[in-house]
Amino acid sequence: MSISALIVAYVAIALGAVCALSIHSHVRRRRFGPSKAGDRIFRCKNCGYVYTDDPDVDRSRCSQCGQLNEPIIF
């Protein structure tokens, strides 16, 4: 093998190792990181209480005063 072929092989192996470590780190961080909460955030128009409810709920009843509220949209 020529010197240039050895250099190309060395660089290719080094780049492959860096890519493999990067992919491994990304997968591990995603697996152990906190997951997004699917809950929606509501603020009561009557008493100002802030609370969450399931993501499939369009209007939610306040647990403090019973007022129906729309979700907060950011």
C-alpha positions in Angstrom: 0.0 0.0 0.0 1.1 3.5 -0.8 1.5 6.2 1.8 -1.5 8.2 0.4 -3.7 5.1 0.7 -2.7 4.6 4.3 -3.4 8.3 5.1 -6.8 8.0 3.5 -7.6 4.8 5.4 -6.5 6.4 8.7 -8.6 9.5 8.1 -11.7 7.5 7.0 -11.4 5.2 10.1 -11.0 8.2 12.4 -14.0 10.0 10.9 -16.1 6.8 11.1 -15.2 6.5 14.8 -16.2 10.1 15.5 -19.5 9.6 13.6 -20.3 6.4 15.5 -19.6 8.1 18.9 -21.7 11.1 17.9 -24.7 8.8 16.9 -24.3 6.8 20.1 -24.2 10.0 22.2 -27.3 11.3 20.5 -29.3 8.1 21.0 -28.3 7.8 24.6 -29.2 11.5 25.3 -32.6 11.0 23.7 -33.3 7.8 25.6 -32.4 9.1 29.1 -33.5 12.7 28.7 -36.8 14.1 30.0 -39.7 13.4 27.7 -42.1 16.2 26.7 -45.2 16.3 28.7 -48.2 16.1 26.5 -50.4 18.0 28.9 -52.0 21.3 27.9 -51.7 24.3 30.2 -54.9 26.2 31.3 -55.4 29.4 33.3 -58.7 30.1 34.9 -60.3 33.4 33.8 -62.2 33.6 37.0 -59.7 32.9 39.8 -56.3 32.9 37.9 -55.4 29.3 38.9 -52.9 27.7 36.5 -53.3 23.9 35.9 -52.7 21.2 33.3 -55.0 18.7 31.7 -54.8 15.9 29.1 -53.7 16.9 25.5 -57.0 15.7 24.0 -59.1 18.1 26.1 -60.3 21.4 24.3 -61.9 23.0 27.4 -61.1 22.1 31.0 -62.9 22.8 34.2 -60.9 24.6 36.9 -60.5 22.5 40.0 -60.6 25.6 42.3 -63.8 27.4 41.1 -65.4 25.2 38.4 -65.0 27.7 35.5 -64.6 26.2 32.0 -61.3 27.5 30.4 -59.6 27.4 27.0 -55.9 26.3 26.9 -53.1 28.8 26.9 -51.4 29.0 23.4 -47.8 30.1 23.4 
